[in-house]
Structures are given as structure tokens and as C-alpha cells.
Amino acid sequence: MHARQQIRDAIATTLDGLTTTGSNVFKSRVYNTRDQVLPCLLIYTLTDEIGEVQSIGYPRIVDRDMTLAVEARVKATSGFDATVDTICEEVEAALATDLTLGGLTRDILHASTQIAYTADGDKPYGSALMSFNIRYRVKEDAPGTPIA
């Protein structure tokens, strides 16, 4: 299993059971967010780039810089801002408890949050796309084995 997937899985586990979203945590950018699962969190990778090379000989050890999205989705007739802000606070606090995810990553940094709303349908829909910069390290020939 690629280190990227291991990191997404670990983050999903960390975020499962938060007060506002509960167990509505999905490791996919494509999920039918029907009313029964809202509010919820979607976790997915936006980018994964090779950073610094840490060794010369083969196989090289490389740092990778992944941008991971944690997208909160909310559907309600009132209280969007408060609910979205509460979810963001819960996510940020939960991820700050272990910035290495037990040795899977070198660091996790909250980079940005984009908040959007739409009034389509019977209830307005809101979302917060939180981006996290995650640095992890692997050998070129073993992308499924993170190096602490």
C-alpha cells in the first residue's frame, strides 16, 4: 500500500468520531453526500510532489510533499458559519495531536481553508476545504514504506 494511502487512512482514523461529524468520514473525493451523512468529512489527495533528495546512491531516499484535502460538508437552513468553523476547529485540533501520525509523516501543516456556500436545492449547502501540507520520506524503490 502506497505511503500516500497509509497517510490518508491514518488521518481518517484520527478524524473518525469527532463531535460534529461523528463517523461520517469518507476516504474519497467522490461520495454521495446525502442528508443522512451530513455533516461529513471527505479526505483525499490533491497533489504529491517529489521534494528534496536525501541520499545519492540508489535507491535514493526522497522527501515527498503531499497536499491533502479534508473537506467538510454541511447542509442546513441556518448556522452554516458556526457549524463549518466548529468542524474546522475539531479537525485542526485532532490532527495537531500527532504531527507524524505515529511515524508515517515528517510533519503536517495546516496550509489553508476555503469556504463555499450554495443555495441550490431545498437547503443551502456549505463546505470548507482544508488543505494540509504533509511531508513524508520514502526510498524510490519502496514508496509503500515510509521512513521516520
BELVENSUL-V542327 format. One record per pair of residues at least 12 apart in sequence whose ideal C-beta (glycine too) atoms are under 8 Angstrom apart, sorted by the first residue. I is the first residue (numbers start at 0). J is the second residue. Records with the same first field share a line. If there is no record, write none. Layout:
# BELVENSUL-V542327
I = J + J
This chain:
# BELVENSUL-V542327
0 = 143
1 = 142 + 143
2 = 63 + 103 + 135 + 137 + 142 + 143 + 144 + 145
3 = 44 + 47 + 65 + 142
5 = 103 + 143 + 145
6 = 65 + 67 + 100 + 103 + 104 + 133 + 135 + 145
7 = 26 + 42 + 43 + 44 + 67
8 = 26
9 = 100 + 101 + 103
10 = 42 + 67 + 69 + 94 + 100
11 = 24 + 25 + 26 + 42
13 = 93 + 94 + 96 + 97 + 100
14 = 40 + 42 + 69 + 90 + 93 + 94
17 = 40 + 86 + 89 + 90 + 93
18 = 85 + 89
19 = 38 + 82 + 85 + 86 + 89
20 = 38 + 39 + 40 + 71 + 86 + 89
23 = 36 + 37 + 38 + 39 + 40
24 = 39 + 40 + 42
25 = 39 + 40 + 41 + 42
26 = 42 + 43
27 = 41 + 42 + 43
28 = 41 + 43 + 68 + 70
32 = 72 + 74
34 = 74 + 122
37 = 72 + 73 + 74
38 = 71 + 72 + 73 + 74 + 82 + 86
39 = 71 + 72
40 = 69 + 70 + 71 + 72 + 86 + 90
41 = 68 + 69 + 70 + 72
42 = 67 + 68 + 69 + 70
43 = 67 + 68 + 70
44 = 65 + 66 + 67 + 68
45 = 66 + 67 + 68 + 130
46 = 64 + 65 + 66
47 = 63 + 64 + 65 + 66
48 = 63 + 64 + 65
49 = 61 + 62 + 63 + 64
50 = 62 + 63 + 64 + 134
53 = 136
57 = 139 + 140
58 = 138 + 139 + 140 + 141
59 = 138 + 139
60 = 136 + 137 + 138 + 139 + 146
61 = 136 + 137 + 138 + 139
62 = 105 + 134 + 135 + 136
63 = 134 + 135 + 136 + 137
64 = 132 + 133 + 134
65 = 132 + 133 + 134 + 135
66 = 110 + 130 + 131 + 132 + 133
67 = 130 + 131 + 133
68 = 128 + 129 + 130 + 131
69 = 90 + 128 + 129 + 131
70 = 126 + 127 + 128 + 129
71 = 83 + 86 + 87 + 90 + 126 + 127 + 129
72 = 124 + 125 + 126
73 = 86 + 124 + 125 + 126
74 = 122 + 123 + 124 + 125
75 = 122 + 123 + 125
76 = 122 + 123
79 = 116 + 123 + 125
82 = 125
83 = 114 + 125 + 126 + 127
86 = 127
87 = 112 + 127 + 129
90 = 129
91 = 109 + 129
94 = 107 + 109 + 131
99 = 147
102 = 145 + 147
103 = 135 + 145
104 = 133 + 134 + 135 + 145
105 = 134 + 135 + 136
106 = 132 + 133 + 134
107 = 131 + 132 + 133
108 = 131 + 132 + 133
109 = 129 + 130 + 131
110 = 130 + 131 + 132
111 = 129 + 130
112 = 127 + 128 + 129 + 130
113 = 127 + 128 + 130
114 = 126 + 127 + 128
115 = 127 + 128
